[in-house]
Amino acid sequence: MSRLTAADIKSQAAVLGFDLCGVAPATDLPELPFMQTWLDKGYGGDMAYLARTAARRSDARKVLPSARTVISLGTVYNTDRPYSTEEHDPTTADISRYAWGTDYHAVIGSRTRELLEWMEEANPDPFEGKVYVDTGPVQERVYAQHAGLGWIGKNTCVINPELGSWVFLSEIPCSLPLETDVPALDQCGTCTLCLEACPTDAIVEPWVLDATRCLSYLTIEVKKTLPEEHRESVGSHVYGCDICQDVCPWNAQAARSDDDCWQPQSVLDRPSLIDLWRQPDHLLLPVIQRSPMSHTGLRNVRRNIAVALGNSEDPDAADALTDVPDGDLRSDPLVVEHRDWARRRLAKSE
């Protein structure tokens, strides 16, 4: 029985539904130390888990000492829906495209584990390997770039020249001495559309994101009161922000997926803010729990909807905000605080 090759793994990855697969060396890659510099500047905000695991994230061999290579995988999640910059309506909820369907952690995690299990059966000798999908202490974008999946763009997303940047990443650090791929070359050129389009100037310079200004951080990672100085900037964003990807020229003809997992749940398919606000907890909670929005939780999603309604200038928004059943999370003190702010803002706009 011959030793498993990189070509074998790439072939099986395609069978399992991955759109991209490459191999990076588990060595001292030049981009890895930047994360500590980024954290030292305070750009990580309240994401304490990043600082807590920074040492482990500095090298894949910190999570798997025997690692010789990192298998990097990419899965397209773009679906047949307009970008937020194409049909902007302040009364429609803006929800990041990756959160419309099933929670990718579970789906991609299962597929990546299936690939590792296949590798363990196909290789004649035992080896070590681990599966990570986003939440693990591995700098997935760096390994994706060195595996040839795409380059890290000025908006800090991995961009593939054929598929675009709407791609979920997962990886398998392993002890196999596989043939590695040629790193992807930067093709952003002189383009700065993502920097110019960011509504909060969160991309402070090319390839550097101040997360504390980013709408994704504010609507997803902040688990308490949203600072008042940022609430107007939230606009109609209920969960995350796609603007820096929406304007990227490499996404003008990005690949689309027909995978049922990434198609939007009906409640999240470009809903009006009022309709989303009026969804009762017992109907909205299962939707949130099935999607990546479970990371933020229904309470904070309610908070974000209230703020977005305050920014909507919708004449019917004020009446909708008064519709708060007892015992529902819309009556939670955190949500009420932002609801009251929204009502005051709507009154001023009138």
SULSULRA-V400472 format. One record per pair of residues at least 4 apart in sequence whose C-alpha atoms are under 7 Angstrom apart, sorted by the first residue. I is the first residue (numbers start at 1). J is the second residue. If there is no record, write none. Layout:
i->[I | I]
j->[J | J]
//
This chain:
i->[1 | 3 | 3 | 4 | 4 | 4 | 5 | 5 | 6 | 6 | 6 | 7 | 8 | 9 | 10 | 10 | 11 | 12 | 13 | 13 | 13 | 13 | 14 | 14 | 16 | 18 | 18 | 18 | 19 | 19 | 19 | 20 | 20 | 20 | 20 | 21 | 21 | 21 | 21 | 22 | 22 | 22 | 22 | 22 | 22 | 22 | 23 | 23 | 23 | 23 | 23 | 23 | 23 | 24 | 24 | 24 | 24 | 24 | 24 | 24 | 24 | 25 | 25 | 25 | 25 | 26 | 26 | 26 | 26 | 26 | 26 | 28 | 31 | 32 | 32 | 33 | 34 | 35 | 36 | 36 | 37 | 38 | 38 | 39 | 39 | 39 | 43 | 43 | 43 | 44 | 44 | 45 | 45 | 48 | 49 | 50 | 53 | 53 | 54 | 56 | 56 | 56 | 57 | 57 | 57 | 60 | 60 | 60 | 60 | 61 | 61 | 61 | 64 | 66 | 67 | 67 | 67 | 68 | 68 | 68 | 68 | 69 | 69 | 69 | 69 | 69 | 69 | 70 | 70 | 70 | 70 | 70 | 71 | 71 | 71 | 72 | 72 | 72 | 72 | 72 | 72 | 73 | 73 | 73 | 74 | 74 | 74 | 74 | 75 | 75 | 75 | 76 | 76 | 76 | 76 | 76 | 77 | 77 | 77 | 77 | 77 | 77 | 77 | 78 | 78 | 78 | 78 | 79 | 79 | 79 | 79 | 80 | 82 | 82 | 83 | 83 | 84 | 84 | 84 | 85 | 85 | 90 | 90 | 91 | 91 | 91 | 91 | 92 | 92 | 92 | 92 | 92 | 93 | 93 | 93 | 93 | 93 | 93 | 93 | 94 | 94 | 94 | 94 | 95 | 95 | 95 | 95 | 95 | 95 | 96 | 96 | 96 | 96 | 99 | 99 | 99 | 100 | 100 | 100 | 100 | 100 | 100 | 101 | 101 | 101 | 101 | 101 | 101 | 102 | 102 | 102 | 102 | 103 | 103 | 103 | 103 | 104 | 104 | 105 | 105 | 106 | 107 | 108 | 108 | 109 | 109 | 110 | 111 | 112 | 112 | 113 | 113 | 114 | 115 | 116 | 117 | 118 | 119 | 120 | 127 | 127 | 128 | 128 | 129 | 129 | 129 | 129 | 130 | 130 | 130 | 131 | 131 | 132 | 132 | 132 | 132 | 133 | 133 | 133 | 134 | 139 | 140 | 140 | 141 | 141 | 141 | 142 | 143 | 144 | 144 | 144 | 145 | 145 | 145 | 145 | 145 | 145 | 146 | 146 | 146 | 147 | 147 | 147 | 147 | 148 | 148 | 148 | 148 | 149 | 149 | 150 | 150 | 150 | 150 | 151 | 151 | 151 | 151 | 151 | 151 | 152 | 152 | 152 | 152 | 153 | 153 | 153 | 153 | 153 | 154 | 154 | 155 | 155 | 155 | 155 | 155 | 156 | 156 | 157 | 158 | 159 | 159 | 160 | 160 | 161 | 163 | 163 | 164 | 164 | 164 | 164 | 165 | 192 | 193 | 193 | 193 | 194 | 194 | 194 | 194 | 195 | 195 | 197 | 197 | 198 | 198 | 198 | 199 | 200 | 200 | 200 | 202 | 202 | 202 | 202 | 202 | 203 | 203 | 203 | 204 | 204 | 204 | 210 | 211 | 212 | 214 | 215 | 215 | 215 | 215 | 216 | 216 | 216 | 216 | 217 | 217 | 218 | 219 | 219 | 219 | 219 | 220 | 220 | 220 | 221 | 223 | 225 | 226 | 227 | 230 | 231 | 232 | 234 | 235 | 235 | 236 | 236 | 236 | 237 | 237 | 238 | 238 | 238 | 238 | 242 | 243 | 244 | 246 | 250 | 259 | 264 | 264 | 265 | 267 | 271 | 271 | 272 | 273 | 273 | 273 | 274 | 274 | 274 | 275 | 277 | 279 | 279 | 280 | 281 | 281 | 281 | 284 | 285 | 285 | 286 | 287 | 288 | 288 | 288 | 289 | 289 | 293 | 296 | 296 | 297 | 298 | 299 | 299 | 300 | 301 | 302 | 302 | 302 | 303 | 303 | 303 | 304 | 305 | 306 | 306 | 306 | 306 | 307 | 307 | 307 | 307 | 308 | 309 | 309 | 310 | 310 | 310 | 310 | 313 | 313 | 316 | 317 | 318 | 318 | 318 | 319 | 321 | 324 | 324 | 326 | 327 | 330 | 330 | 331 | 331 | 332 | 333 | 334 | 335 | 336 | 337 | 338 | 339 | 340 | 341 | 342 | 343 | 344 | 345 | 346]
j->[124 | 123 | 124 | 8 | 122 | 123 | 9 | 178 | 10 | 178 | 179 | 11 | 12 | 13 | 14 | 21 | 15 | 16 | 17 | 18 | 21 | 115 | 18 | 19 | 111 | 73 | 74 | 75 | 74 | 75 | 76 | 73 | 74 | 75 | 149 | 72 | 73 | 74 | 149 | 71 | 72 | 73 | 147 | 148 | 149 | 181 | 69 | 70 | 71 | 72 | 147 | 180 | 181 | 69 | 70 | 71 | 143 | 146 | 147 | 180 | 181 | 68 | 69 | 70 | 180 | 60 | 61 | 67 | 68 | 69 | 70 | 59 | 142 | 58 | 142 | 58 | 38 | 39 | 40 | 54 | 41 | 42 | 43 | 43 | 44 | 51 | 210 | 211 | 212 | 211 | 212 | 211 | 212 | 52 | 53 | 54 | 57 | 137 | 58 | 62 | 63 | 137 | 137 | 138 | 139 | 64 | 67 | 138 | 173 | 65 | 66 | 67 | 173 | 175 | 173 | 174 | 175 | 174 | 175 | 176 | 177 | 173 | 174 | 175 | 176 | 177 | 178 | 143 | 171 | 172 | 173 | 174 | 171 | 172 | 173 | 143 | 144 | 147 | 170 | 171 | 172 | 169 | 170 | 171 | 167 | 168 | 169 | 170 | 167 | 168 | 169 | 166 | 167 | 168 | 256 | 257 | 98 | 166 | 167 | 168 | 256 | 257 | 262 | 166 | 255 | 256 | 257 | 256 | 257 | 258 | 263 | 256 | 86 | 87 | 87 | 246 | 88 | 243 | 246 | 243 | 246 | 236 | 312 | 272 | 273 | 312 | 314 | 236 | 270 | 271 | 272 | 273 | 236 | 237 | 238 | 270 | 271 | 272 | 273 | 236 | 237 | 238 | 239 | 99 | 237 | 238 | 239 | 240 | 241 | 239 | 240 | 241 | 242 | 291 | 292 | 293 | 262 | 263 | 264 | 265 | 268 | 291 | 261 | 262 | 263 | 264 | 265 | 291 | 261 | 262 | 290 | 291 | 107 | 290 | 291 | 292 | 108 | 292 | 109 | 133 | 110 | 111 | 112 | 133 | 113 | 133 | 114 | 115 | 116 | 131 | 117 | 131 | 118 | 119 | 120 | 121 | 122 | 123 | 126 | 175 | 176 | 174 | 175 | 172 | 173 | 174 | 175 | 172 | 173 | 174 | 171 | 172 | 136 | 170 | 171 | 172 | 169 | 170 | 171 | 170 | 143 | 144 | 169 | 145 | 152 | 158 | 146 | 147 | 148 | 149 | 150 | 149 | 150 | 151 | 152 | 183 | 184 | 182 | 183 | 184 | 180 | 181 | 182 | 183 | 181 | 182 | 183 | 184 | 160 | 184 | 158 | 159 | 160 | 184 | 158 | 159 | 160 | 184 | 185 | 186 | 156 | 157 | 158 | 159 | 157 | 158 | 159 | 188 | 207 | 206 | 207 | 194 | 203 | 206 | 207 | 244 | 207 | 208 | 165 | 165 | 164 | 165 | 164 | 165 | 250 | 254 | 255 | 250 | 251 | 254 | 255 | 251 | 196 | 197 | 247 | 248 | 198 | 244 | 247 | 248 | 201 | 203 | 243 | 244 | 202 | 243 | 244 | 233 | 213 | 214 | 233 | 209 | 210 | 211 | 213 | 214 | 208 | 209 | 210 | 208 | 209 | 210 | 214 | 217 | 217 | 218 | 219 | 234 | 240 | 241 | 220 | 239 | 240 | 241 | 221 | 222 | 222 | 238 | 239 | 240 | 304 | 239 | 240 | 296 | 296 | 300 | 334 | 231 | 231 | 234 | 307 | 311 | 308 | 308 | 311 | 308 | 311 | 312 | 241 | 308 | 301 | 304 | 305 | 308 | 246 | 247 | 248 | 251 | 254 | 263 | 268 | 269 | 269 | 271 | 275 | 276 | 276 | 277 | 305 | 309 | 278 | 317 | 320 | 279 | 305 | 283 | 284 | 284 | 285 | 328 | 329 | 288 | 289 | 298 | 290 | 291 | 293 | 294 | 298 | 293 | 294 | 297 | 300 | 301 | 301 | 302 | 303 | 329 | 304 | 305 | 306 | 330 | 335 | 307 | 335 | 338 | 308 | 309 | 310 | 338 | 339 | 342 | 311 | 338 | 339 | 342 | 312 | 317 | 342 | 342 | 343 | 345 | 346 | 346 | 349 | 320 | 321 | 322 | 343 | 346 | 323 | 339 | 330 | 331 | 331 | 331 | 335 | 336 | 335 | 336 | 336 | 337 | 338 | 339 | 340 | 341 | 342 | 343 | 344 | 345 | 346 | 347 | 348 | 349 | 350]
//
